[in-house]
Amino acid sequence: MTTTSPLLKTMAGRTLHDRDALLEIVKSKDVQKIYGPPESTPIERMAGLFTASVFSWVYYLAPAYFFFVLPYLLIFRLTSLSTYVILAPMMISAALPAFKVCQPAVLGSWIMAQMPKYFDYVEVLEIDDENLAALAKQRPLILAVQPHGVFSYGGVCSAVINYSSPIRPAIVHMFPTAVASVLLSFPIMKHVLSIFGLVDASKKSMIKMCQKGKCMVLYVGGIAELFMSSSKKEAIKSRTGFIRLAMQQGADVVPLYLFGNTTALNVLKLPVLEKISRSMGASMTVFWGLFGTPCPLPKAVTYVRGKPLGLPKVENPTDEQVDEWHKKYVAEVKRIFDTYKHLNPDYANKDLTIVP
C-alpha cells in the first residue's frame, strides 16, 4: 500500500484557472495578449513553492529577528563572540546599500521561473508589453495595482515569468515598484526585496520620477488593504492622491488587478496590528499559509492589466476634476474585477467592495 505525503496531496488539490473560460477570453476584442497557464511538473511546482516561501519567510522572520536582537543586545551587550555572531546578519545588511535596480540575473534564473508554475499563474493584458513600452516613451506611467495582500506574489510572478513577451525583463526594469521607505532600509528585508527594483513611494520621490519621465508600479490601496479582504470577501481601498499627482505631472494611470494576492496567505486581523502596520507602511502582523506556516497556499494567481485611463495633464486640478477621473479609475477596476473574476475559481463567486 502506497501513501502520499500531505504536501503532495495539497499540491494535487491546488486551485487552477478555468481553462475553458480562458479560451473564451482569448476571443475578446479587449484583450491583446494572454500568457499561461503554464505546463509544469511536480518537481517544478515544488521548486516554485520553495522560492515563494523564501520571500514570505523573510517577510515574517526579518522583523522578528530585528526585535529579538535589540533586547538581546541590551541584556548581553557586545561582550561575547556569540553576540557578534547573532548580530552579524543585521549589521552586514544595515551597512550595505540595497540594490538600486532590479537584478535580471536573479530574476531570470531557473529557480525563480518556477514560482509562476506553483500558482498556475496567468496574465490577461488589455495593453500588452510592446504597447505599454511604446506609451511609456511618450509620458510617465503609473501601474496602479490592487489589492495589496501580505506579499504580492502576483507582482513577483510578473517579474520572473518566462512564458510572456520577450521584452518583459525590460518592462520590469522600466517599472520599479514604489514601496514604503521602511522597506528600503530595513536590514535583510531590503536586500531580498530590492532584487525586483524598488523606489521610495513618498510623494516627493514620485514627483521627481515623473518629472524625469520615469514610470513606476504603485500599490495604491497601501497596507490598509491587507486587513480588508478574506477568503469570503474582496475589498480594496479607494484613494485619490495618486490621481491628483498623476494629473499634475502629466502621467497616465494603468489599472491592474491581482487576483490571488489576498488568498495565498491568511492574515490575523487585530486593530493593534493593523495600526502598527499602517504606521510603518509594512506588514507587521501574523500570517500563515500551508500547514500553518508562512509558506503560501497553492492558489491560482491572475494578473490583469487594464487599459490606460488617458488622464489629462492639469497642473492645478480642482477637487471636482480629481473626483471625476478617480471615479473613472474606480469604474475600470470594478469592470476588470467583474469581467475576469470567473477565470479564478477562488473569486468566481465574490463581489468587490470599494471602501472610501
HELIX and SHEET records of a PDB file:
HELIX    1   1 PRO A    6  ALA A   12  1                                   7    
HELIX    2   2 ARG A   19  ILE A   25  1                                   7    
HELIX    3   3 PRO A   42  PHE A   76  1                                  35    
HELIX    4   4 LEU A   81  ALA A   95  1                                  15    
HELIX    5   5 PRO A  104  LEU A  107  1                                   4    
HELIX    6   6 TRP A  110  ALA A  113  1                                   4    
HELIX    7   7 MET A  115  TYR A  118  1                                   4    
HELIX    8   8 ASP A  129  ALA A  136  1                                   8    
HELIX    9   9 TYR A  153  VAL A  160  1                                   8    
HELIX   10  10 ARG A  168  MET A  174  1                                   7    
HELIX   11  11 SER A  181  SER A  185  1                                   5    
HELIX   12  12 MET A  189  LEU A  193  1                                   5    
HELIX   13  13 SER A  194  PHE A  196  5                                   3    
HELIX   14  14 LYS A  203  GLN A  211  1                                   9    
HELIX   15  15 GLY A  222  PHE A  227  5                                   6    
HELIX   16  16 GLY A  241  GLN A  249  1                                   9    
HELIX   17  17 PRO A  271  MET A  280  1                                  10    
HELIX   18  18 LEU A  290  GLY A  292  5                                   3    
HELIX   19  19 ASP A  319  TYR A  340  1                                  22    
HELIX   20  20 LYS A  341  LEU A  343  5                                   3    
SHEET    1   A 8 LYS A  33  TYR A  35  0                                        
SHEET    2   A 8 VAL A 122  LEU A 125 -1                                        
SHEET    3   A 8 THR A 302  ARG A 305  1                                        
SHEET    4   A 8 ASP A 252  PHE A 259 -1                                        
SHEET    5   A 8 LEU A 141  GLN A 146  1                                        
SHEET    6   A 8 MET A 216  TYR A 219  1                                        
SHEET    7   A 8 THR A 177  VAL A 179  1                                        
SHEET    8   A 8 LEU A 198  ASP A 200  1                                        
SHEET    1   B 2 GLU A 234  LYS A 237  0                                        
SHEET    2   B 2 LEU A 352  VAL A 355  1                                        
SHEET    1   C 2 ASN A 266  VAL A 267  0                                        
SHEET    2   C 2 PHE A 287  TRP A 288 -1                                        
END                                                                             
